[in-house]
């Protein structure tokens, strides 16, 4: 895939050759090795395999050029790649996140290792075209792996453009997202009528509404799923604070509450990729570990729900 590099300031360039370069040094401590293969799921429309653990950027990569902050995010990316990660999801809604991701990937030659996903988040055809071009420039790509319509915003206008650009080879896949339960009915209706490669929505132990219609519909229609808010904006961690992880969770190699929450989601066969966001290295490492080893089966997942609800 050909890469287009966005403009980077002198300060960012210096940063990229200094502290960040040190932060992105990969070594023997990497999670991924010849003996460990991350769990992968197929994109139904193509058969292409994606690691089940991806990465979101909302609230984490919207930063300036402070060297300390950039170095920390570089380490987060290191942990992501070391854990076999590939899909990084962003949006113009997330401030500077697209640009920061693009600059970090450029600085360390990791662009080709990424499945780049972002969104169009505006009204009007030309406004959408302008925004998508800007997003591709910010993320440093000539071909976007996945372009999505953010929260169904003006989707009737944008979807024909996404299809046209996919046909021309500017996008590899297209989709629609929501993070609001109030949009589930409309999203389901769109999924039934319109050919899509991906949909994105919220799914976690506390918010399981998509089990009723959207997940089965995605499976039936051959649509890949991206899962946002897997920790319900940290609400799940608040509920289990001070609680001991059940011993039986070791049956599916679960070593933390974060892995418990992620493996519950990954255990659903209609889930393609989960995209938690974090700016902390140890959290990213923990997240990526959830993408290895056995997953809970249907009976174990029911037990996970019952245990969580009993807390």
MOLINFEN-V393718 format. One record per residue. N is the residue number from 0. RES is the residue in three letters. PHI is phi in degrees with one decimal (NA if undefined). D_LAST is the distance of its C-alpha to the last C-alpha in whole Angstrom. Layout:
{{N/RES/PHI/D_LAST} {N/RES/PHI/D_LAST}}
This chain:
{{0/UNK/NA/48} {1/UNK/-73.8/51} {2/UNK/-114.5/49} {3/UNK/-107.4/50} {4/UNK/-99.2/49} {5/UNK/-71.5/48} {6/UNK/-64.1/50} {7/UNK/-124.4/49} {8/UNK/-67.3/50} {9/UNK/-58.5/52} {10/UNK/-63.2/49} {11/UNK/-66.2/47} {12/UNK/-63.4/49} {13/UNK/-62.2/50} {14/UNK/-59.2/46} {15/UNK/-66.5/46} {16/UNK/-96.6/48} {17/UNK/-116.1/47} {18/UNK/-59.0/43} {19/UNK/-68.1/42} {20/UNK/-61.0/44} {21/UNK/-66.3/43} {22/UNK/-67.1/39} {23/UNK/-95.7/40} {24/UNK/-78.0/41} {25/UNK/-90.7/40} {26/UNK/-141.2/40} {27/UNK/-67.4/39} {28/UNK/-83.9/35} {29/UNK/-58.7/35} {30/UNK/-67.7/32} {31/UNK/-84.9/34} {32/UNK/-149.3/37} {33/UNK/-62.1/39} {34/UNK/-88.3/37} {35/UNK/-123.7/34} {36/UNK/-119.4/33} {37/UNK/-66.9/31} {38/UNK/-65.0/29} {39/UNK/-126.1/32} {40/UNK/-123.8/32} {41/UNK/-84.0/35} {42/UNK/-77.0/36} {43/UNK/-56.6/37} {44/UNK/-72.1/40} {45/UNK/-134.6/41} {46/UNK/88.2/40} {47/UNK/-61.3/39} {48/UNK/-94.3/36} {49/UNK/-122.4/34} {50/UNK/-58.3/31} {51/UNK/-69.3/28} {52/UNK/-99.3/27} {53/UNK/-111.4/28} {54/UNK/-144.1/28} {55/UNK/-95.2/28} {56/UNK/-130.2/30} {57/UNK/-64.9/29} {58/UNK/74.2/29} {59/UNK/-121.1/29} {60/UNK/-104.5/33} {61/UNK/-85.6/35} {62/UNK/-131.7/36} {63/UNK/-88.9/40} {64/UNK/-107.8/42} {65/UNK/-58.5/41} {66/UNK/-59.2/42} {67/UNK/-66.2/39} {68/UNK/-66.5/36} {69/UNK/-63.6/38} {70/UNK/-62.5/38} {71/UNK/-65.3/34} {72/UNK/-67.6/34} {73/UNK/-63.0/36} {74/UNK/-68.3/34} {75/UNK/-61.8/31} {76/UNK/-63.6/34} {77/UNK/-57.5/35} {78/UNK/-63.5/31} {79/UNK/-62.8/31} {80/UNK/-68.1/34} {81/UNK/-62.8/34} {82/UNK/-89.1/31} {83/UNK/83.8/33} {84/UNK/-68.3/32} {85/UNK/-141.6/34} {86/UNK/-86.0/33} {87/UNK/-118.0/33} {88/UNK/-109.3/32} {89/UNK/-141.9/34} {90/UNK/-170.8/35} {91/UNK/-60.6/38} {92/UNK/-64.6/35} {93/UNK/-92.1/34} {94/UNK/65.3/37} {95/UNK/-87.6/38} {96/UNK/-56.7/36} {97/UNK/-58.5/38} {98/UNK/-66.5/41} {99/UNK/-64.3/39} {100/UNK/-58.9/38} {101/UNK/-60.9/41} {102/UNK/-67.3/43} {103/UNK/-67.0/41} {104/UNK/-65.5/41} {105/UNK/-64.9/45} {106/UNK/-60.1/45} {107/UNK/-118.8/44} {108/UNK/64.0/45} {109/UNK/-104.1/42} {110/UNK/-57.5/43} {111/UNK/-70.3/44} {112/UNK/-85.4/40} {113/UNK/-106.8/38} {114/UNK/-95.3/37} {115/UNK/-85.7/38} {116/UNK/-130.6/36} {117/UNK/-147.0/37} {118/UNK/-144.1/37} {119/UNK/-104.5/40} {120/UNK/-140.7/38} {121/UNK/-163.8/41} {122/UNK/-110.2/44} {123/UNK/98.5/47} {124/UNK/-61.8/49} {125/UNK/-67.2/50} {126/UNK/-60.4/48} {127/UNK/-65.5/45} {128/UNK/-60.5/48} {129/UNK/-62.0/49} {130/UNK/-67.6/45} {131/UNK/-65.2/44} {132/UNK/-61.6/47} {133/UNK/-63.7/46} {134/UNK/-62.1/43} {135/UNK/-65.2/45} {136/UNK/-65.0/47} {137/UNK/-62.8/44} {138/UNK/-84.2/42} {139/UNK/79.9/45} {140/UNK/-130.9/46} {141/UNK/-95.1/49} {142/UNK/-124.4/46} {143/UNK/-87.7/43} {144/UNK/-63.1/41} {145/UNK/-142.7/39} {146/UNK/-112.6/39} {147/UNK/-122.9/37} {148/UNK/-93.6/37} {149/UNK/-77.5/34} {150/UNK/51.5/32} {151/UNK/60.8/35} {152/UNK/-65.2/38} {153/UNK/48.7/41} {154/UNK/-65.9/40} {155/UNK/-63.6/43} {156/UNK/-79.5/46} {157/UNK/-79.7/44} {158/UNK/-59.7/43} {159/UNK/-60.5/47} {160/UNK/-68.3/47} {161/UNK/-60.1/45} {162/UNK/-66.3/46} {163/UNK/-63.4/50} {164/UNK/-71.4/49} {165/UNK/-65.1/47} {166/UNK/-61.4/50} {167/UNK/-83.8/52} {168/UNK/89.3/50} {169/UNK/-80.2/48} {170/UNK/-120.9/45} {171/UNK/-88.4/43} {172/UNK/-140.0/41} {173/UNK/-132.3/40} {174/UNK/-166.0/37} {175/UNK/-135.9/35} {176/UNK/-126.3/31} {177/UNK/-153.9/29} {178/UNK/-125.7/26} {179/UNK/-121.8/26} {180/UNK/-59.4/24} {181/UNK/-65.5/27} {182/UNK/-97.3/30} {183/UNK/-63.0/28} {184/UNK/-62.6/31} {185/UNK/-65.6/34} {186/UNK/-62.4/32} {187/UNK/-60.8/32} {188/UNK/-62.9/36} {189/UNK/-64.2/37} {190/UNK/-60.5/36} {191/UNK/-73.0/37} {192/UNK/-100.9/41} {193/UNK/-108.6/41} {194/UNK/-73.6/41} {195/UNK/-130.6/39} {196/UNK/-88.6/38} {197/UNK/-137.5/34} {198/UNK/-131.3/32} {199/UNK/-130.6/29} {200/UNK/-157.6/26} {201/UNK/-85.5/22} {202/UNK/-155.1/19} {203/UNK/-163.0/16} {204/UNK/-60.1/13} {205/UNK/-92.1/12} {206/UNK/-119.0/16} {207/UNK/-112.0/17} {208/UNK/-58.9/20} {209/UNK/-70.0/23} {210/UNK/-64.8/22} {211/UNK/-74.7/24} {212/UNK/-131.8/27} {213/UNK/-68.8/28} {214/UNK/-66.1/26} {215/UNK/-61.0/28} {216/UNK/-65.7/31} {217/UNK/-60.9/31} {218/UNK/-63.8/32} {219/UNK/-67.0/34} {220/UNK/-90.8/36} {221/UNK/69.3/36} {222/UNK/-114.4/34} {223/UNK/-71.0/32} {224/UNK/-123.0/29} {225/UNK/-106.9/28} {226/UNK/-109.9/24} {227/UNK/-101.9/24} {228/UNK/50.0/21} {229/UNK/-66.4/18} {230/UNK/-107.7/16} {231/UNK/49.5/16} {232/UNK/51.7/18} {233/UNK/75.1/16} {234/UNK/-62.8/13} {235/UNK/-65.6/11} {236/UNK/-67.3/12} {237/UNK/-62.4/11} {238/UNK/-70.6/7} {239/UNK/-99.6/7} {240/UNK/-56.5/10} {241/UNK/81.2/11} {242/UNK/-93.3/8} {243/UNK/-88.4/10} {244/UNK/-62.5/11} {245/UNK/-62.5/11} {246/UNK/-59.8/15} {247/UNK/-70.0/16} {248/UNK/-68.7/15} {249/UNK/-66.2/19} {250/UNK/-60.6/20} {251/UNK/-121.0/21} {252/UNK/53.4/21} {253/UNK/-100.5/18} {254/UNK/-120.0/18} {255/UNK/-156.9/16} {256/UNK/-64.8/13} {257/UNK/-59.6/16} {258/UNK/-67.1/17} {259/UNK/-58.6/14} {260/UNK/-66.6/14} {261/UNK/-72.0/18} {262/UNK/-69.4/18} {263/UNK/-59.2/16} {264/UNK/-65.9/19} {265/UNK/-62.2/22} {266/UNK/-68.8/21} {267/UNK/-77.8/22} {268/UNK/-65.2/26} {269/UNK/-89.2/27} {270/UNK/-85.6/26} {271/UNK/-97.0/29} {272/UNK/-156.3/27} {273/UNK/-109.9/25} {274/UNK/-126.1/26} {275/UNK/-67.4/23} {276/UNK/-113.8/25} {277/UNK/-154.5/25} {278/UNK/-112.4/28} {279/UNK/-112.7/27} {280/UNK/-61.5/28} {281/UNK/-65.9/25} {282/UNK/-69.7/23} {283/UNK/-62.5/26} {284/UNK/-59.6/26} {285/UNK/-65.1/22} {286/UNK/-58.0/22} {287/UNK/-66.5/26} {288/UNK/-62.1/24} {289/UNK/-66.9/22} {290/UNK/-90.2/25} {291/UNK/-124.1/27} {292/UNK/78.2/26} {293/UNK/-71.4/25} {294/UNK/-113.3/22} {295/UNK/-66.8/20} {296/UNK/-83.9/21} {297/UNK/-59.6/21} {298/UNK/-66.4/19} {299/UNK/-66.5/17} {300/UNK/-67.0/16} {301/UNK/-63.5/15} {302/UNK/-66.4/13} {303/UNK/-62.3/11} {304/UNK/-63.1/10} {305/UNK/-61.4/9} {306/UNK/-65.5/7} {307/UNK/-62.6/5} {308/UNK/-68.4/6} {309/UNK/-81.8/4} {310/UNK/-70.0/0}}
